[in-house]
Each structure stands twice: as C-alpha cells, then as structure tokens.
Amino acid sequence: SGEGTVHEPFKATQMGAFDYIEKPFTPERILVSLSRCLDFKRMADANKRLNEEALKGLELIGECEPMQMLRKLIKKVANTNSRVLVLGESGTGKELIAKSLHRQSERATRPLIKVNCAAIPQGLVESELFGHEKGAFTGAIRTKKGLFEQADRGTLFLDEIGELDLNVQAKLLRVLQSGEFNRVGADKLITVDVRVIAATHRDLEEMIEAGTFREDLYYRLNVGTLRAPPLRERGEDIRQLASHFLELACEEHSVGSRNLTPEALNQISTYHWPGNIRELRNMIERTAILSESEDIVAIL
C-alpha cells in the first residue's frame, strides 16, 4: 500500500493479512515476505501433523450400545466443572475416557495431569499431590509444586484412587471441598481451580463397608459416574478395535501391511479377554511384529 500510516498495518493484519509492505518496495522485500510466509505455513502444517499423530489411538472406538451411551454421557458432562468417577475393570480404557472428557471441556487448552495412585509409594503420595517445601523431609532438597498446582485451571486425573490410604483421602477431601491445601512443610494456604476426574477398578462401596475408603470422599467424587464396559460385552466392536490396533502397530513398527483373516477374527471374537482392551492391543501388536505373512491366521 501507498498508505503508510501507523494504523494501516495493524488494521490489515487484523483483517487477515500475513504481512504489510509499503510502497515503494524492492523485489528483495517481496522475497523476504514470501519466505517468511512459507516458513509459517510449513510450521503450521507440521504442528497439525503432530497434533493428529498425538491423537492417534486416543479415540473411543466402537458402535455398540454401551459405547454410544458412554459417548453421549461424556458429551453431556464434559463442559461442566463437576467431578467425575470413572468405573470399570482394568484395561477397559478409563484413562481414554478421562482424556475425552478433558478434550471436550472448556479446560482443553489447559493441562491434563495424570497420576496413577497405585504407582506412588505411600510415603510420597502427599508430596506428589500437594508438593513440599525445601527441607520438609529427608531428601527434600528443593521446593516442589504438587500435581494439584500443576493442574491449576486444568484437569487432574487420579487413576486407581481406591489405592490411597485413609490419611491421604482425608486431605484430598479437604481440597475438593475448599480448593485449598498446604504443601508438606508449609503453613501458607494455596488455592487452585482444578477439575478432578477419578478412576478405579475396585468396588468403592465394598471398600466403604470394609472401612478402607471414606464415604464422604466417595460422594464428593461421585458427582457424575461413567462406566467403561468390559470388552467381552462389546460384540462387533472387538473386530473393529483389533483392525484399528493392527493398523497402528504396523505403522509404528514399520512391518508392512497386515490383514486379519476370517479365522483370526473368529478367534478374537470368541476369546473372553480378561485383560480387556489392553490385552487385545498387546496381543495384536505382538502378532503384527512376529507374523511372517501378510495375512494373519491366528493371534499369537
């Protein structure tokens, strides 16, 4: 443009222009602008591919009635701030449900922090969740933010919540009630805005009766309940999942195309799958790697 005022470039970029060139200009100036524009497009395309790859394997696959109902409930609950309790056997995809809830929520651009409560030594659970001050205990050589602070304005997924001891359950209840907590070794209250999604394969009502899980915490968590159906109850979804996992495995391990024959599909459909989706995926991946034929006759 020949209109070289201060406001013109700002107005042009607001309307969608990538760059603004004042007259008179040189060919070199045009080439610089074009080069920057192409670099930007390459970066945008690369980011798009990375996002698509990151989402691979995260879809809730299946058209059986329980899965259709589950997707409807996720959509209904996702955009609320309510806490959600995800129940289901081991390997049924509870973490996938939590990720779907987060992606469809207003917190999707904020962190999703995941923690397996069963994988943390009991003596370190409080420090992991709420953080600690330097010198709070032996080995605390620096101040550390806990998972609740890291998940502020986002989502915290507490997997296997039934494994927490009663002392930590009491402190977790306080955070859910007030949004406040202390780091280990500190008196200052920290306030956070965190949506909590909890999951377990255990029967929490039985644990309440046995005195190993707090009833008040159960009701505080159980605002919305989602159940992950076991694989044996998902009918034709098993074949669809197997084909999906086979495609992912072939791509990940660069083993070339593989196909499931009717014999293999029949074997998949009639097996009980005690390990659910996790077991199916592992067996399909192993078969894709070890199979010497393009047509897979049996699952290894």
N, C-alpha and C positions, 0 to 999 in steps of 0.2 A: 504494500500500500504506500501511497504517497502521503497519507495522513499520519505523520509521525508524532502524534500526541502521546502523552503518558498513559491515557486511558485506553487507547485503541488496542495495544497488545493484550491487556488484561481482559477486555471485552471479547476479543477474538478467541482467546483460549477458553474463556467461559462457554463460548458457543460451540467448542469442539475442535478448534484449530490446534495442530500439534506445535507449530512454530509461527513466528510473525517476522516478516522480512520487510524492511523499509527500502523504498526507492531512493536513490539508485542503488542497485545491487550488482555484485560480480558473480560470474559463474561459480567461483570458489565458494562463495557464501551459500549458493543453492546446493552445491555438492555436500557441504558440511551438514546442512539441514536434512537433506535426504539420507545421509549416512546415519545421523542420529535417529531419524525416524525408523529406518530399517533395523537398527540395533534394538530400539524399543520394541518393535514388533517381534523380533526373534526372542527377546526376553519374555514377552507376554505369551508367546506360543510355548516356550519351554516351561513356564510356570503352569500353563494349562495342562500340558502333558504330565507334569509332576503331580498336579492335583488329581488328575484322572487315575494315574498309577497308584496314588496313595489311597484312593477309594476302592481300588480293585479288591475283591474278596470281602468287602465290608457290607455288601448288600444283604438284605433279608430276603433270601430266595425261597420261593415256594408259593403255590396257589391253593394248598389245602385249606379247608375251612378254618382250622385253628390259626394258621398264619395270616389269613385275610383279616380275621378278627383282631389279631395282635397288631397288625399294621394300622388298623383303624383306631385302636386304643392309643397307640404311640402318637399318632397324629393329633388326637384329641388332648392328650396330656402334655405333649412336648412344649407348647407355648405358654404353659402355666409355670409358676415357680414352685409348685408342690413337690414334696419329696416323693420318691417312687421306690417301691420294693419289688425287685425282680426275683421271682422264684423259679426253680427248675433244677433238674438233675445236672450233674457235672457233664460238661461238654455239649450243652444244648444251645450255646450262643448267647448267654446272658450279657457278656461284655458287648456283643454286637448290638443288642437291644439298647444298652446304655449309650453307645456311640450314636445310634439312630435318634434317640431322644435328644441328645445334645445338638446334633447337626440340624435338627428341625426346630430348635428352640431359638429364642431371641438372644441367647448366650453363645451362639455358634461361633462368633468371632473371638470369643474369649477362651481361656484354657479349659481343656478337659483333662483333669488329673486323675490317674488311675492308680489304685493301690490294692494289692492282694493281702488282706489282713492275715491270712494264714501263713504268708511267706516272711512276715516280720517277727523276729524274736520278741517274746512277750515283754522283756525288759526295755525294748526300744520303741514299742508301739506309740507310747505317749509322745516321745520326742519326734517321731516321724510325722505324727498327725498335727501336733501343735508347735513344734520347734523347741529350741532350747537356747539359753544364754551361754556365753563362754564361761567355762568353769562350773557349770551346773552339776556336772558329774565327771567322774574319771573318763578321760578321752574327749571331753567337750572342749576342744582347743579353739573353737571359734563359735560365734553366734550363728545359728541356723534357722532359716524360715521353715515352718512346717508345711504340710500339704494343704491345710486349710488356707494359709496365707497365699500359697502359690495359686490356689484355685479361686482367689477373690474375684467376684463378678462373673465367675465361670461355673463349672460343674465339677464336683468331686465324686468319683465312682469308688465306693467301698465294696470291693468284691470279697466274698466269704466273710460277711460281717458276723456270722454266728461263731467265729473263732476268737472274737475279742473277749478278754476276761472282764469280770464284773466291774472292776475298778475303772478300766478304760471306758466301759459302757456308760458309767455314771458321768464321766467328763464329756463324753460325746453327747449325752442327753442335754447337758447344760448348754453346749454350743448350739444345738438345734433349737433350744428354747429361746436363747437370748442373742445368738450370733456373736457372742463374746467368749474369750478364753485367755489364759495366760500361757506364755511359753514356760517350759520347765526351767525353774530357777529364776523366774521374774515375777514381779508384783503388778506390772503395768498390764491393764486390760487391752486386748487387741480386738477390734470389731471387724467382721468380714461379712460379705454378702455372697454366700455360696449355696448353690443348689446341690443337695445330696441325693445321689442315686445309690441304693444299697442292693446287694445281691447275695443269695445263699442257696446252697443245695440242701440245707438242713431244714428240719421241721421246727420252726421257731416256737410254735405253740407247745410242742412237746418239751422244748428246752425251758420254756417259761414254767411249766408244771414241775420240771426237774430242778428248778431254781438256778439254772445256768444262763438264763437270758432275762433281762429286765422287761417286765410287762409294759412299763411306761415308755421305754425306748421303742419297743415293738410298735405301739400305737402311734408314736411320734414319727416313725419311719414309714408306717403303712398308710400313708395318705392315698396313694394310688398303688395298686398291685397289678403287675404284669406277670403272666406265666409263660415260660418258654416250653413249648410242647416237646416231649421226647421224640427222637427220630422214628421210633417204631410206630408212632401214631400218625405219621405224616404221609403215608401212602405213596403216590407217584412222585412226591417231592424228592424222595430218595434218589430216583434216577436223575432228576434234574440237577440235584446237588452234586451227584457223582460226576456228571458230564462237565459241570462248571469247575469242580476241583481238578479234574483231569486237564482241562484247558489251561488252568493256572499253573499246574505242575509242569506241564510240557514247556510252557513259555519260560517259567522261572529257571528250569534246569537245562533248557536248550536240547531237549531229547528228540525233537521232531514230533510230528503229528501222531496221535494215538487215538484209537476208536474202541469203544466198549461194544463187544459183540452181544447178541441176544443171550448167550449163555452167561456172560459176565453180569449183564443187567438182571437176569433172573437170580443169580447168586446174591447180588446186592439187595434185591427186593425181599428175599426170604430170610435174610440174616436178621438176628434180633438187635444188633447194635447196642450193647450195654454201655459203650463209651460215647454213644450219640454222634453228633456232627464231628467232634474232634477225632474220634476213632475212624469215621468214614474218610475224613480228609487225609489223615496219616496213612491209611491203607492205600488210598488212591495215589498219593504221592509216591509211596514206596513201589507200587506196581508200575507207575509210569517210568520210574528210574530203572527198574530191573527188567522190565519186559523187553525182549529182543525182537518182538513182532509189532507191526503197526496195529494189528487187530488183537485186542486184549480179550482172551477167552475166559480167564479166571483171575480173581483178585487175590493177590499174594499176601 
